[in-house]
Amino acid sequence: MADLRGALIGYGLAGSVFHAPLIASTPGLALATVVTGNPQRQAEVRKAHPDSQVVSDPAEVFERASEHDFVVVAAPNDVHMDLAGRALDAGLPVVVDKPLAPTAAEARSLVEQAEGL
């Protein structure tokens, strides 16, 4: 069976220290794409995960949804809802680093969106 291909959006502390190493070291998972617009972090991704594609815009992941099996959102907190919703709209399962949303109501709406798939 082929590895599940993950896209990681965000390569700050959560992405670089927690999510990327976990995905890369878990049997059956592959870190296919990392999204970061920061040139220094792009270089860090290329060094630490040379088999991963590096892109600067999350839209590239959503446009190529068929090349991924899941998305992890580890971007700044204020964009979690937007990115998670866009991943769901693209038909991708999504994991969101904490906090999921600014309010419980917004979190519920995201869960309802996911349940509707």
Biopython code that builds the backbone (N, CA, C, O; Angstrom):
import numpy as np
from Bio.PDB.StructureBuilder import StructureBuilder

atoms = [
    (1, "MET", "N", (0.851, -1.187, 0.000)),
    (1, "MET", "CA", (0.000, 0.000, 0.000)),
    (1, "MET", "C", (0.894, 1.246, 0.000)),
    (1, "MET", "O", (1.902, 1.293, 0.705)),
    (2, "ALA", "N", (0.526, 2.225, -0.774)),
    (2, "ALA", "CA", (1.294, 3.467, -0.876)),
    (2, "ALA", "C", (1.099, 4.316, 0.374)),
    (2, "ALA", "O", (0.069, 4.239, 1.044)),
    (3, "ASP", "N", (2.102, 5.121, 0.669)),
    (3, "ASP", "CA", (2.008, 6.044, 1.793)),
    (3, "ASP", "C", (0.907, 7.064, 1.561)),
    (3, "ASP", "O", (0.645, 7.455, 0.424)),
    (4, "LEU", "N", (0.257, 7.500, 2.648)),
    (4, "LEU", "CA", (-0.669, 8.622, 2.579)),
    (4, "LEU", "C", (0.158, 9.884, 2.469)),
    (4, "LEU", "O", (1.091, 10.092, 3.246)),
    (5, "ARG", "N", (-0.181, 10.730, 1.504)),
    (5, "ARG", "CA", (0.600, 11.927, 1.200)),
    (5, "ARG", "C", (0.022, 13.144, 1.907)),
    (5, "ARG", "O", (-1.121, 13.535, 1.668)),
    (6, "GLY", "N", (0.827, 13.736, 2.778)),
    (6, "GLY", "CA", (0.365, 14.873, 3.548)),
    (6, "GLY", "C", (0.920, 16.184, 3.045)),
    (6, "GLY", "O", (2.043, 16.265, 2.548)),
    (7, "ALA", "N", (0.098, 17.210, 3.189)),
    (7, "ALA", "CA", (0.532, 18.581, 2.930)),
    (7, "ALA", "C", (0.527, 19.304, 4.266)),
    (7, "ALA", "O", (-0.461, 19.262, 4.999)),
    (8, "LEU", "N", (1.616, 19.957, 4.577)),
    (8, "LEU", "CA", (1.748, 20.718, 5.813)),
    (8, "LEU", "C", (1.745, 22.195, 5.465)),
    (8, "LEU", "O", (2.603, 22.669, 4.719)),
    (9, "ILE", "N", (0.780, 22.916, 6.006)),
    (9, "ILE", "CA", (0.706, 24.354, 5.764)),
    (9, "ILE", "C", (1.234, 25.064, 7.001)),
    (9, "ILE", "O", (0.583, 25.092, 8.045)),
    (10, "GLY", "N", (2.418, 25.633, 6.866)),
    (10, "GLY", "CA", (3.060, 26.336, 7.966)),
    (10, "GLY", "C", (4.288, 25.585, 8.439)),
    (10, "GLY", "O", (4.223, 24.391, 8.731)),
    (11, "TYR", "N", (5.405, 26.286, 8.513)),
    (11, "TYR", "CA", (6.653, 25.659, 8.942)),
    (11, "TYR", "C", (7.346, 26.512, 9.999)),
    (11, "TYR", "O", (8.564, 26.694, 9.980)),
    (12, "GLY", "N", (6.530, 27.034, 10.928)),
    (12, "GLY", "CA", (7.082, 27.711, 12.094)),
    (12, "GLY", "C", (7.383, 26.659, 13.147)),
    (12, "GLY", "O", (7.722, 25.526, 12.804)),
    (13, "LEU", "N", (7.268, 27.003, 14.397)),
    (13, "LEU", "CA", (7.580, 26.078, 15.479)),
    (13, "LEU", "C", (6.736, 24.802, 15.395)),
    (13, "LEU", "O", (7.283, 23.699, 15.415)),
    (14, "ALA", "N", (5.422, 24.941, 15.302)),
    (14, "ALA", "CA", (4.546, 23.761, 15.273)),
    (14, "ALA", "C", (4.818, 22.886, 14.058)),
    (14, "ALA", "O", (4.868, 21.661, 14.170)),
    (15, "GLY", "N", (4.991, 23.501, 12.915)),
    (15, "GLY", "CA", (5.221, 22.728, 11.696)),
    (15, "GLY", "C", (6.581, 22.074, 11.653)),
    (15, "GLY", "O", (6.700, 20.906, 11.285)),
    (16, "SER", "N", (7.609, 22.818, 12.025)),
    (16, "SER", "CA", (8.974, 22.298, 11.884)),
    (16, "SER", "C", (9.380, 21.341, 12.990)),
    (16, "SER", "O", (10.129, 20.394, 12.750)),
    (17, "VAL", "N", (8.893, 21.582, 14.201)),
    (17, "VAL", "CA", (9.324, 20.777, 15.343)),
    (17, "VAL", "C", (8.379, 19.611, 15.631)),
    (17, "VAL", "O", (8.821, 18.550, 16.071)),
    (18, "PHE", "N", (7.096, 19.802, 15.389)),
    (18, "PHE", "CA", (6.127, 18.766, 15.728)),
    (18, "PHE", "C", (5.575, 18.034, 14.505)),
    (18, "PHE", "O", (5.792, 16.832, 14.349)),
    (19, "HIS", "N", (4.871, 18.749, 13.648)),
    (19, "HIS", "CA", (4.115, 18.091, 12.579)),
    (19, "HIS", "C", (4.984, 17.458, 11.499)),
    (19, "HIS", "O", (4.784, 16.291, 11.162)),
    (20, "ALA", "N", (5.936, 18.193, 10.953)),
    (20, "ALA", "CA", (6.763, 17.637, 9.868)),
    (20, "ALA", "C", (7.531, 16.396, 10.324)),
    (20, "ALA", "O", (7.494, 15.381, 9.628)),
    (21, "PRO", "N", (8.229, 16.436, 11.469)),
    (21, "PRO", "CA", (8.943, 15.229, 11.886)),
    (21, "PRO", "C", (8.009, 14.049, 12.171)),
    (21, "PRO", "O", (8.346, 12.901, 11.880)),
    (22, "LEU", "N", (6.844, 14.336, 12.736)),
    (22, "LEU", "CA", (5.902, 13.261, 13.029)),
    (22, "LEU", "C", (5.406, 12.605, 11.744)),
    (22, "LEU", "O", (5.390, 11.379, 11.633)),
    (23, "ILE", "N", (5.007, 13.414, 10.786)),
    (23, "ILE", "CA", (4.539, 12.861, 9.508)),
    (23, "ILE", "C", (5.665, 12.082, 8.837)),
    (23, "ILE", "O", (5.460, 10.953, 8.389)),
    (24, "ALA", "N", (6.847, 12.677, 8.768)),
    (24, "ALA", "CA", (7.970, 12.064, 8.054)),
    (24, "ALA", "C", (8.442, 10.763, 8.691)),
    (24, "ALA", "O", (8.964, 9.892, 7.995)),
    (25, "SER", "N", (8.268, 10.619, 9.997)),
    (25, "SER", "CA", (8.779, 9.426, 10.676)),
    (25, "SER", "C", (7.722, 8.349, 10.914)),
    (25, "SER", "O", (8.032, 7.286, 11.453)),
    (26, "THR", "N", (6.491, 8.612, 10.520)),
    (26, "THR", "CA", (5.419, 7.644, 10.746)),
    (26, "THR", "C", (5.290, 6.708, 9.550)),
    (26, "THR", "O", (5.043, 7.157, 8.431)),
    (27, "PRO", "N", (5.457, 5.404, 9.784)),
    (27, "PRO", "CA", (5.281, 4.454, 8.674)),
    (27, "PRO", "C", (3.891, 4.606, 8.054)),
    (27, "PRO", "O", (2.887, 4.680, 8.762)),
    (28, "GLY", "N", (3.852, 4.651, 6.737)),
    (28, "GLY", "CA", (2.589, 4.798, 6.021)),
    (28, "GLY", "C", (2.226, 6.224, 5.685)),
    (28, "GLY", "O", (1.243, 6.467, 4.984)),
    (29, "LEU", "N", (3.014, 7.183, 6.183)),
    (29, "LEU", "CA", (2.776, 8.598, 5.868)),
    (29, "LEU", "C", (3.985, 9.168, 5.144)),
    (29, "LEU", "O", (5.115, 8.735, 5.368)),
    (30, "ALA", "N", (3.742, 10.140, 4.277)),
    (30, "ALA", "CA", (4.810, 10.848, 3.576)),
    (30, "ALA", "C", (4.512, 12.340, 3.609)),
    (30, "ALA", "O", (3.376, 12.765, 3.402)),
    (31, "LEU", "N", (5.539, 13.120, 3.869)),
    (31, "LEU", "CA", (5.415, 14.580, 3.838)),
    (31, "LEU", "C", (5.624, 15.016, 2.393)),
    (31, "LEU", "O", (6.751, 15.264, 1.964)),
    (32, "ALA", "N", (4.525, 15.105, 1.652)),
    (32, "ALA", "CA", (4.605, 15.373, 0.216)),
    (32, "ALA", "C", (4.884, 16.838, -0.087)),
    (32, "ALA", "O", (5.684, 17.153, -0.968)),
    (33, "THR", "N", (4.220, 17.738, 0.646)),
    (33, "THR", "CA", (4.320, 19.165, 0.351)),
    (33, "THR", "C", (4.357, 19.957, 1.646)),
    (33, "THR", "O", (3.643, 19.644, 2.599)),
    (34, "VAL", "N", (5.192, 20.982, 1.671)),
    (34, "VAL", "CA", (5.226, 21.923, 2.795)),
    (34, "VAL", "C", (4.998, 23.314, 2.221)),
    (34, "VAL", "O", (5.614, 23.701, 1.228)),
    (35, "VAL", "N", (4.106, 24.056, 2.860)),
    (35, "VAL", "CA", (3.800, 25.426, 2.438)),
    (35, "VAL", "C", (4.415, 26.408, 3.422)),
    (35, "VAL", "O", (4.089, 26.404, 4.609)),
    (36, "THR", "N", (5.296, 27.238, 2.920)),
    (36, "THR", "CA", (5.822, 28.365, 3.684)),
    (36, "THR", "C", (6.315, 29.411, 2.699)),
    (36, "THR", "O", (6.983, 29.090, 1.717)),
    (37, "GLY", "N", (5.982, 30.652, 2.969)),
    (37, "GLY", "CA", (6.432, 31.731, 2.115)),
    (37, "GLY", "C", (7.765, 32.318, 2.539)),
    (37, "GLY", "O", (8.315, 33.175, 1.848)),
    (38, "ASN", "N", (8.286, 31.868, 3.661)),
    (38, "ASN", "CA", (9.530, 32.397, 4.214)),
    (38, "ASN", "C", (10.709, 31.699, 3.548)),
    (38, "ASN", "O", (10.844, 30.482, 3.675)),
    (39, "PRO", "N", (11.569, 32.434, 2.840)),
    (39, "PRO", "CA", (12.702, 31.806, 2.143)),
    (39, "PRO", "C", (13.639, 31.014, 3.060)),
    (39, "PRO", "O", (14.135, 29.958, 2.667)),
    (40, "GLN", "N", (13.884, 31.508, 4.269)),
    (40, "GLN", "CA", (14.746, 30.779, 5.200)),
    (40, "GLN", "C", (14.103, 29.451, 5.590)),
    (40, "GLN", "O", (14.776, 28.421, 5.635)),
    (41, "ARG", "N", (12.814, 29.475, 5.868)),
    (41, "ARG", "CA", (12.120, 28.235, 6.229)),
    (41, "ARG", "C", (12.028, 27.292, 5.037)),
    (41, "ARG", "O", (12.090, 26.074, 5.206)),
    (42, "GLN", "N", (11.882, 27.844, 3.832)),
    (42, "GLN", "CA", (11.891, 26.989, 2.641)),
    (42, "GLN", "C", (13.211, 26.227, 2.554)),
    (42, "GLN", "O", (13.223, 25.036, 2.245)),
    (43, "ALA", "N", (14.313, 26.909, 2.823)),
    (43, "ALA", "CA", (15.630, 26.261, 2.801)),
    (43, "ALA", "C", (15.725, 25.192, 3.888)),
    (43, "ALA", "O", (16.302, 24.126, 3.669)),
    (44, "GLU", "N", (15.158, 25.480, 5.057)),
    (44, "GLU", "CA", (15.161, 24.495, 6.144)),
    (44, "GLU", "C", (14.376, 23.242, 5.754)),
    (44, "GLU", "O", (14.799, 22.123, 6.044)),
    (45, "VAL", "N", (13.228, 23.434, 5.092)),
    (45, "VAL", "CA", (12.428, 22.286, 4.637)),
    (45, "VAL", "C", (13.236, 21.458, 3.652)),
    (45, "VAL", "O", (13.305, 20.235, 3.768)),
    (46, "ARG", "N", (13.844, 22.125, 2.689)),
    (46, "ARG", "CA", (14.609, 21.397, 1.661)),
    (46, "ARG", "C", (15.754, 20.589, 2.276)),
    (46, "ARG", "O", (16.093, 19.510, 1.790)),
    (47, "LYS", "N", (16.341, 21.120, 3.342)),
    (47, "LYS", "CA", (17.440, 20.409, 4.000)),
    (47, "LYS", "C", (16.914, 19.247, 4.838)),
    (47, "LYS", "O", (17.444, 18.139, 4.767)),
    (48, "ALA", "N", (15.879, 19.495, 5.626)),
    (48, "ALA", "CA", (15.362, 18.477, 6.544)),
    (48, "ALA", "C", (14.492, 17.429, 5.857)),
    (48, "ALA", "O", (14.433, 16.281, 6.299)),
    (49, "HIS", "N", (13.815, 17.821, 4.775)),
    (49, "HIS", "CA", (12.864, 16.936, 4.092)),
    (49, "HIS", "C", (13.059, 17.045, 2.577)),
    (49, "HIS", "O", (12.191, 17.559, 1.872)),
    (50, "PRO", "N", (14.190, 16.563, 2.085)),
    (50, "PRO", "CA", (14.527, 16.766, 0.669)),
    (50, "PRO", "C", (13.557, 16.130, -0.325)),
    (50, "PRO", "O", (13.537, 16.513, -1.494)),
    (51, "ASP", "N", (12.762, 15.175, 0.117)),
    (51, "ASP", "CA", (11.797, 14.558, -0.793)),
    (51, "ASP", "C", (10.474, 15.310, -0.860)),
    (51, "ASP", "O", (9.602, 14.968, -1.659)),
    (52, "SER", "N", (10.324, 16.324, -0.032)),
    (52, "SER", "CA", (9.090, 17.108, 0.001)),
    (52, "SER", "C", (9.156, 18.264, -0.985)),
    (52, "SER", "O", (10.206, 18.875, -1.181)),
    (53, "GLN", "N", (8.032, 18.547, -1.593)),
    (53, "GLN", "CA", (7.929, 19.726, -2.444)),
    (53, "GLN", "C", (7.666, 20.926, -1.536)),
    (53, "GLN", "O", (6.927, 20.816, -0.557)),
    (54, "VAL", "N", (8.263, 22.059, -1.856)),
    (54, "VAL", "CA", (8.058, 23.284, -1.080)),
    (54, "VAL", "C", (7.329, 24.285, -1.967)),
    (54, "VAL", "O", (7.759, 24.568, -3.086)),
    (55, "VAL", "N", (6.221, 24.819, -1.456)),
    (55, "VAL", "CA", (5.462, 25.835, -2.181)),
    (55, "VAL", "C", (5.204, 27.004, -1.236)),
    (55, "VAL", "O", (5.266, 26.856, -0.015)),
    (56, "SER", "N", (4.918, 28.153, -1.809)),
    (56, "SER", "CA", (4.758, 29.351, -0.983)),
    (56, "SER", "C", (3.311, 29.751, -0.729)),
    (56, "SER", "O", (3.052, 30.633, 0.089)),
    (57, "ASP", "N", (2.370, 29.123, -1.411)),
    (57, "ASP", "CA", (0.972, 29.532, -1.289)),
    (57, "ASP", "C", (0.092, 28.305, -1.058)),
    (57, "ASP", "O", (0.169, 27.347, -1.828)),
    (58, "PRO", "N", (-0.742, 28.312, -0.016)),
    (58, "PRO", "CA", (-1.624, 27.169, 0.235)),
    (58, "PRO", "C", (-2.547, 26.843, -0.942)),
    (58, "PRO", "O", (-2.979, 25.700, -1.089)),
    (59, "ALA", "N", (-2.846, 27.823, -1.766)),
    (59, "ALA", "CA", (-3.711, 27.573, -2.923)),
    (59, "ALA", "C", (-3.143, 26.473, -3.810)),
    (59, "ALA", "O", (-3.897, 25.734, -4.444)),
    (60, "GLU", "N", (-1.820, 26.360, -3.856)),
    (60, "GLU", "CA", (-1.195, 25.320, -4.676)),
    (60, "GLU", "C", (-1.562, 23.927, -4.178)),
    (60, "GLU", "O", (-1.709, 23.001, -4.977)),
    (61, "VAL", "N", (-1.710, 23.773, -2.876)),
    (61, "VAL", "CA", (-2.123, 22.482, -2.315)),
    (61, "VAL", "C", (-3.561, 22.187, -2.708)),
    (61, "VAL", "O", (-3.875, 21.075, -3.135)),
    (62, "PHE", "N", (-4.434, 23.174, -2.566)),
    (62, "PHE", "CA", (-5.850, 22.957, -2.855)),
    (62, "PHE", "C", (-6.082, 22.720, -4.346)),
    (62, "PHE", "O", (-6.950, 21.934, -4.724)),
    (63, "GLU", "N", (-5.302, 23.402, -5.196)),
    (63, "GLU", "CA", (-5.415, 23.194, -6.649)),
    (63, "GLU", "C", (-4.941, 21.802, -7.049)),
    (63, "GLU", "O", (-5.388, 21.260, -8.060)),
    (64, "ARG", "N", (-4.051, 21.230, -6.271)),
    (64, "ARG", "CA", (-3.516, 19.897, -6.549)),
    (64, "ARG", "C", (-3.981, 18.905, -5.487)),
    (64, "ARG", "O", (-3.217, 18.044, -5.051)),
    (65, "ALA", "N", (-5.222, 19.034, -5.082)),
    (65, "ALA", "CA", (-5.757, 18.207, -3.998)),
    (65, "ALA", "C", (-5.592, 16.714, -4.276)),
    (65, "ALA", "O", (-5.377, 15.935, -3.347)),
    (66, "SER", "N", (-5.689, 16.312, -5.522)),
    (66, "SER", "CA", (-5.581, 14.885, -5.850)),
    (66, "SER", "C", (-4.189, 14.316, -5.566)),
    (66, "SER", "O", (-4.017, 13.098, -5.531)),
    (67, "GLU", "N", (-3.202, 15.181, -5.365)),
    (67, "GLU", "CA", (-1.844, 14.737, -5.060)),
    (67, "GLU", "C", (-1.608, 14.592, -3.554)),
    (67, "GLU", "O", (-0.497, 14.281, -3.125)),
    (68, "HIS", "N", (-2.646, 14.817, -2.761)),
    (68, "HIS", "CA", (-2.535, 14.747, -1.309)),
    (68, "HIS", "C", (-3.681, 13.919, -0.743)),
    (68, "HIS", "O", (-4.763, 13.836, -1.325)),
    (69, "ASP", "N", (-3.413, 13.309, 0.404)),
    (69, "ASP", "CA", (-4.439, 12.528, 1.089)),
    (69, "ASP", "C", (-4.947, 13.213, 2.354)),
    (69, "ASP", "O", (-6.007, 12.861, 2.871)),
    (70, "PHE", "N", (-4.200, 14.179, 2.845)),
    (70, "PHE", "CA", (-4.620, 14.940, 4.020)),
    (70, "PHE", "C", (-3.809, 16.227, 4.099)),
    (70, "PHE", "O", (-2.773, 16.371, 3.449)),
    (71, "VAL", "N", (-4.305, 17.156, 4.909)),
    (71, "VAL", "CA", (-3.646, 18.441, 5.133)),
    (71, "VAL", "C", (-3.519, 18.668, 6.635)),
    (71, "VAL", "O", (-4.441, 18.371, 7.395)),
    (72, "VAL", "N", (-2.387, 19.189, 7.053)),
    (72, "VAL", "CA", (-2.194, 19.637, 8.430)),
    (72, "VAL", "C", (-2.011, 21.148, 8.387)),
    (72, "VAL", "O", (-1.137, 21.658, 7.686)),
    (73, "VAL", "N", (-2.846, 21.858, 9.144)),
    (73, "VAL", "CA", (-2.759, 23.316, 9.210)),
    (73, "VAL", "C", (-1.992, 23.696, 10.477)),
    (73, "VAL", "O", (-2.467, 23.495, 11.595)),
    (74, "ALA", "N", (-0.798, 24.249, 10.276)),
    (74, "ALA", "CA", (0.043, 24.712, 11.379)),
    (74, "ALA", "C", (0.483, 26.151, 11.113)),
    (74, "ALA", "O", (1.562, 26.575, 11.528)),
    (75, "ALA", "N", (-0.357, 26.874, 10.427)),
    (75, "ALA", "CA", (-0.108, 28.279, 10.081)),
    (75, "ALA", "C", (-0.510, 29.151, 11.278)),
    (75, "ALA", "O", (-0.993, 28.626, 12.281)),
    (76, "PRO", "N", (-0.319, 30.465, 11.188)),
    (76, "PRO", "CA", (-0.758, 31.333, 12.278)),
    (76, "PRO", "C", (-2.241, 31.132, 12.623)),
    (76, "PRO", "O", (-3.069, 30.877, 11.750)),
    (77, "ASN", "N", (-2.544, 31.251, 13.902)),
    (77, "ASN", "CA", (-3.885, 30.962, 14.416)),
    (77, "ASN", "C", (-5.013, 31.678, 13.675)),
    (77, "ASN", "O", (-6.093, 31.116, 13.496)),
    (78, "ASP", "N", (-4.769, 32.912, 13.245)),
    (78, "ASP", "CA", (-5.853, 33.689, 12.646)),
    (78, "ASP", "C", (-6.277, 33.180, 11.270)),
    (78, "ASP", "O", (-7.279, 33.654, 10.733)),
    (79, "VAL", "N", (-5.560, 32.246, 10.693)),
    (79, "VAL", "CA", (-5.954, 31.693, 9.389)),
    (79, "VAL", "C", (-6.368, 30.223, 9.470)),
    (79, "VAL", "O", (-6.658, 29.611, 8.442)),
    (80, "HIS", "N", (-6.399, 29.652, 10.669)),
    (80, "HIS", "CA", (-6.774, 28.246, 10.817)),
    (80, "HIS", "C", (-8.130, 27.945, 10.196)),
    (80, "HIS", "O", (-8.260, 27.004, 9.412)),
    (81, "MET", "N", (-9.138, 28.734, 10.539)),
    (81, "MET", "CA", (-10.498, 28.485, 10.030)),
    (81, "MET", "C", (-10.539, 28.534, 8.505)),
    (81, "MET", "O", (-11.092, 27.639, 7.867)),
    (82, "ASP", "N", (-9.962, 29.564, 7.931)),
    (82, "ASP", "CA", (-9.977, 29.725, 6.479)),
    (82, "ASP", "C", (-9.280, 28.551, 5.789)),
    (82, "ASP", "O", (-9.822, 27.966, 4.851)),
    (83, "LEU", "N", (-8.098, 28.216, 6.248)),
    (83, "LEU", "CA", (-7.341, 27.144, 5.592)),
    (83, "LEU", "C", (-8.004, 25.791, 5.780)),
    (83, "LEU", "O", (-8.038, 24.986, 4.849)),
    (84, "ALA", "N", (-8.534, 25.528, 6.972)),
    (84, "ALA", "CA", (-9.225, 24.256, 7.198)),
    (84, "ALA", "C", (-10.467, 24.157, 6.315)),
    (84, "ALA", "O", (-10.742, 23.104, 5.740)),
    (85, "GLY", "N", (-11.207, 25.241, 6.209)),
    (85, "GLY", "CA", (-12.395, 25.247, 5.346)),
    (85, "GLY", "C", (-12.040, 25.031, 3.882)),
    (85, "GLY", "O", (-12.737, 24.312, 3.165)),
    (86, "ARG", "N", (-10.967, 25.649, 3.446)),
    (86, "ARG", "CA", (-10.532, 25.478, 2.054)),
    (86, "ARG", "C", (-10.064, 24.049, 1.801)),
    (86, "ARG", "O", (-10.304, 23.499, 0.726)),
    (87, "ALA", "N", (-9.398, 23.444, 2.782)),
    (87, "ALA", "CA", (-8.982, 22.042, 2.635)),
    (87, "ALA", "C", (-10.209, 21.146, 2.517)),
    (87, "ALA", "O", (-10.257, 20.259, 1.665)),
    (88, "LEU", "N", (-11.193, 21.379, 3.365)),
    (88, "LEU", "CA", (-12.425, 20.593, 3.295)),
    (88, "LEU", "C", (-13.136, 20.810, 1.962)),
    (88, "LEU", "O", (-13.639, 19.860, 1.361)),
    (89, "ASP", "N", (-13.175, 22.055, 1.504)),
    (89, "ASP", "CA", (-13.792, 22.347, 0.198)),
    (89, "ASP", "C", (-13.088, 21.597, -0.930)),
    (89, "ASP", "O", (-13.711, 21.239, -1.929)),
    (90, "ALA", "N", (-11.788, 21.363, -0.763)),
    (90, "ALA", "CA", (-11.012, 20.642, -1.776)),
    (90, "ALA", "C", (-11.162, 19.127, -1.622)),
    (90, "ALA", "O", (-10.594, 18.359, -2.398)),
    (91, "GLY", "N", (-11.932, 18.704, -0.615)),
    (91, "GLY", "CA", (-12.167, 17.280, -0.410)),
    (91, "GLY", "C", (-11.089, 16.577, 0.390)),
    (91, "GLY", "O", (-10.981, 15.351, 0.345)),
    (92, "LEU", "N", (-10.285, 17.343, 1.124)),
    (92, "LEU", "CA", (-9.171, 16.769, 1.868)),
    (92, "LEU", "C", (-9.469, 16.701, 3.365)),
    (92, "LEU", "O", (-9.953, 17.673, 3.945)),
    (93, "PRO", "N", (-9.184, 15.565, 3.988)),
    (93, "PRO", "CA", (-9.247, 15.528, 5.454)),
    (93, "PRO", "C", (-8.212, 16.498, 6.004)),
    (93, "PRO", "O", (-7.159, 16.711, 5.403)),
    (94, "VAL", "N", (-8.525, 17.080, 7.151)),
    (94, "VAL", "CA", (-7.645, 18.118, 7.678)),
    (94, "VAL", "C", (-7.450, 17.961, 9.186)),
    (94, "VAL", "O", (-8.383, 17.643, 9.924)),
    (95, "VAL", "N", (-6.221, 18.193, 9.615)),
    (95, "VAL", "CA", (-5.864, 18.275, 11.032)),
    (95, "VAL", "C", (-5.471, 19.732, 11.258)),
    (95, "VAL", "O", (-4.712, 20.301, 10.474)),
    (96, "VAL", "N", (-5.987, 20.332, 12.325)),
    (96, "VAL", "CA", (-5.681, 21.732, 12.609)),
    (96, "VAL", "C", (-4.963, 21.826, 13.948)),
    (96, "VAL", "O", (-5.448, 21.333, 14.966)),
    (97, "ASP", "N", (-3.804, 22.465, 13.930)),
    (97, "ASP", "CA", (-3.083, 22.720, 15.169)),
    (97, "ASP", "C", (-3.950, 23.613, 16.046)),
    (97, "ASP", "O", (-4.829, 24.314, 15.544)),
    (98, "LYS", "N", (-3.712, 23.592, 17.332)),
    (98, "LYS", "CA", (-4.529, 24.399, 18.233)),
    (98, "LYS", "C", (-4.186, 25.874, 18.123)),
    (98, "LYS", "O", (-3.031, 26.218, 17.875)),
    (99, "PRO", "N", (-5.135, 26.724, 18.296)),
    (99, "PRO", "CA", (-6.558, 26.462, 18.499)),
    (99, "PRO", "C", (-7.252, 26.199, 17.160)),
    (99, "PRO", "O", (-6.857, 26.733, 16.123)),
    (100, "LEU", "N", (-8.272, 25.382, 17.206)),
    (100, "LEU", "CA", (-9.029, 25.084, 15.996)),
    (100, "LEU", "C", (-9.672, 26.346, 15.431)),
    (100, "LEU", "O", (-9.615, 26.600, 14.228)),
    (101, "ALA", "N", (-10.278, 27.125, 16.309)),
    (101, "ALA", "CA", (-11.005, 28.321, 15.873)),
    (101, "ALA", "C", (-11.033, 29.340, 17.011)),
    (101, "ALA", "O", (-10.789, 28.992, 18.166)),
    (102, "PRO", "N", (-11.331, 30.596, 16.685)),
    (102, "PRO", "CA", (-11.378, 31.629, 17.729)),
    (102, "PRO", "C", (-12.534, 31.447, 18.722)),
    (102, "PRO", "O", (-12.422, 31.837, 19.884)),
    (103, "THR", "N", (-13.632, 30.859, 18.266)),
    (103, "THR", "CA", (-14.801, 30.679, 19.133)),
    (103, "THR", "C", (-15.343, 29.268, 18.978)),
    (103, "THR", "O", (-15.082, 28.589, 17.985)),
    (104, "ALA", "N", (-16.101, 28.841, 19.980)),
    (104, "ALA", "CA", (-16.729, 27.520, 19.918)),
    (104, "ALA", "C", (-17.716, 27.446, 18.755)),
    (104, "ALA", "O", (-17.825, 26.410, 18.098)),
    (105, "ALA", "N", (-18.424, 28.527, 18.501)),
    (105, "ALA", "CA", (-19.394, 28.532, 17.405)),
    (105, "ALA", "C", (-18.705, 28.333, 16.059)),
    (105, "ALA", "O", (-19.194, 27.588, 15.210)),
    (106, "GLU", "N", (-17.573, 28.999, 15.868)),
    (106, "GLU", "CA", (-16.831, 28.823, 14.615)),
    (106, "GLU", "C", (-16.271, 27.407, 14.505)),
    (106, "GLU", "O", (-16.244, 26.829, 13.418)),
    (107, "ALA", "N", (-15.829, 26.857, 15.614)),
    (107, "ALA", "CA", (-15.338, 25.473, 15.599)),
    (107, "ALA", "C", (-16.463, 24.527, 15.223)),
    (107, "ALA", "O", (-16.263, 23.615, 14.421)),
    (108, "ARG", "N", (-17.650, 24.732, 15.794)),
    (108, "ARG", "CA", (-18.808, 23.890, 15.447)),
    (108, "ARG", "C", (-19.130, 23.994, 13.965)),
    (108, "ARG", "O", (-19.468, 22.990, 13.338)),
    (109, "SER", "N", (-19.033, 25.185, 13.396)),
    (109, "SER", "CA", (-19.355, 25.341, 11.971)),
    (109, "SER", "C", (-18.355, 24.580, 11.102)),
    (109, "SER", "O", (-18.724, 24.023, 10.068)),
    (110, "LEU", "N", (-17.109, 24.559, 11.517)),
    (110, "LEU", "CA", (-16.095, 23.813, 10.779)),
    (110, "LEU", "C", (-16.343, 22.306, 10.887)),
    (110, "LEU", "O", (-16.194, 21.574, 9.909)),
    (111, "VAL", "N", (-16.721, 21.855, 12.078)),
    (111, "VAL", "CA", (-17.052, 20.437, 12.267)),
    (111, "VAL", "C", (-18.256, 20.072, 11.405)),
    (111, "VAL", "O", (-18.264, 19.015, 10.775)),
    (112, "GLU", "N", (-19.260, 20.922, 11.370)),
    (112, "GLU", "CA", (-20.441, 20.667, 10.533)),
    (112, "GLU", "C", (-20.068, 20.603, 9.069)),
    (112, "GLU", "O", (-20.598, 19.776, 8.328)),
    (113, "GLN", "N", (-19.164, 21.463, 8.644)),
    (113, "GLN", "CA", (-18.702, 21.426, 7.256)),
    (113, "GLN", "C", (-18.029, 20.078, 6.969)),
    (113, "GLN", "O", (-18.269, 19.462, 5.931)),
    (114, "ALA", "N", (-17.193, 19.638, 7.894)),
    (114, "ALA", "CA", (-16.488, 18.352, 7.702)),
    (114, "ALA", "C", (-17.469, 17.194, 7.696)),
    (114, "ALA", "O", (-17.322, 16.265, 6.901)),
    (115, "GLU", "N", (-18.460, 17.232, 8.562)),
    (115, "GLU", "CA", (-19.449, 16.149, 8.619)),
    (115, "GLU", "C", (-20.280, 16.095, 7.351)),
    (115, "GLU", "O", (-20.805, 15.041, 6.995)),
    (116, "GLY", "N", (-20.401, 17.222, 6.669)),
    (116, "GLY", "CA", (-21.207, 17.286, 5.453)),
    (116, "GLY", "C", (-20.536, 16.686, 4.234)),
    (116, "GLY", "O", (-21.163, 16.563, 3.181)),
    (117, "LEU", "N", (-19.281, 16.315, 4.357)),
    (117, "LEU", "CA", (-18.546, 15.749, 3.203)),
    (117, "LEU", "C", (-18.941, 14.319, 2.960)),
    (117, "LEU", "O", (-18.429, 13.686, 2.037)),
]
sb = StructureBuilder()
sb.init_structure("model")
sb.init_model(0)
sb.init_chain("A")
sb.init_seg("    ")
for serial, (resi, resn, name, xyz) in enumerate(atoms, 1):
    if name == "N":
        sb.init_residue(resn, " ", resi, " ")
    sb.init_atom(name, np.array(xyz, "f"), 0.0, 1.0, " ", f" {name:<3s}", serial, name[0])
structure = sb.get_structure()
